[in-house]
Amino acid sequence: MATVKALDICTAIGCPCNCLKYCPQEVIVEKYGESNRVMSMDVFKKILDNIPSYVRIVFSGWVEPFTNPNCIDMIKYAYSKD
């Protein structure tokens, strides 16, 4: 059985959902600080353009992916790379 290769994309830091019993948002926000809280489309493209095409992209991490206003464009870009 082959191992599936995947990359979790966290599109932002600091989630408005507040799933406090599950997600340690306070710790994450403290570690990252106030700057660079939303991944830019340019950064996303640089990441995707440098990983092999067989790697599955997972929009997950410690944030609701659509917290980032570019999320749908990121999904479209990832899909177009397939």
N, C-alpha and C positions, 0 to 999 in steps of 0.2 A: 504494500500500500504506500503510495507516494505521499510525501509531506506537502501540505498546501502552504505556499508562501503568501503572506499577507502583510500589508502595511496599514496600521491604524492612523487615520488622519484626524487630528484634533484641530478643528477650524478656528477655535477661539479659546481664550482663557477667561474663566468666570462664567458660570452658567446661571441663568435666571430661574431654572426649575426648582432649585433648592431641595434636592432629594437627600436631605441631611442624614438619614440613617444609612444611606448607601455611599454617597459621594462626598469626599473630603474637600469641598470647595475652598474652605478657609485656608487650608494648608497649601493648596495649589496656587491660589491667588497671592498668598504671602510669598511664595517662592519666586513667582514670576514678576511681581510688582505691578505697577500701574501702566507701564508702557508696553507696546506691542501686544495688545490683547486680542487682536483679530488678525488672522493670517490673510495676507494680501494675495490676490490672484497671481501676481508675478512670482511670489515665493512658492505658491502651490505648483505653478507650471515648472519652475526650476526643479522642484522635488520630483514631480512626475516624469520629467524629461530625463532624469538620471537614475531611474530604476528600471529593471527589466520588465518587458511586457507581460511575462507570466505571473508577476506578483499581483495578487488581488488587492484592490484598494477598498478599505473599510472606513466609512465615515462614522467615527465613534470617538472613543477617548472619554475624557471627563467633562464633556459639554454636549448640549443639544446642538448638532451640526448647523441647524438653520439659525443659530444665534449670529452666524456670519452672513451678512447680506449677499455675499458672493457664492454661497453654497450651491445653488442650482447651477451656476456657471461652472463651478468646480466639478460637479457631477457630470455635466455635459462634456467637459474637457476630458475627464477620466474615461468616459464612455467612448469618446472619439479616438482615444489612444489604443483601444482594443483591436 
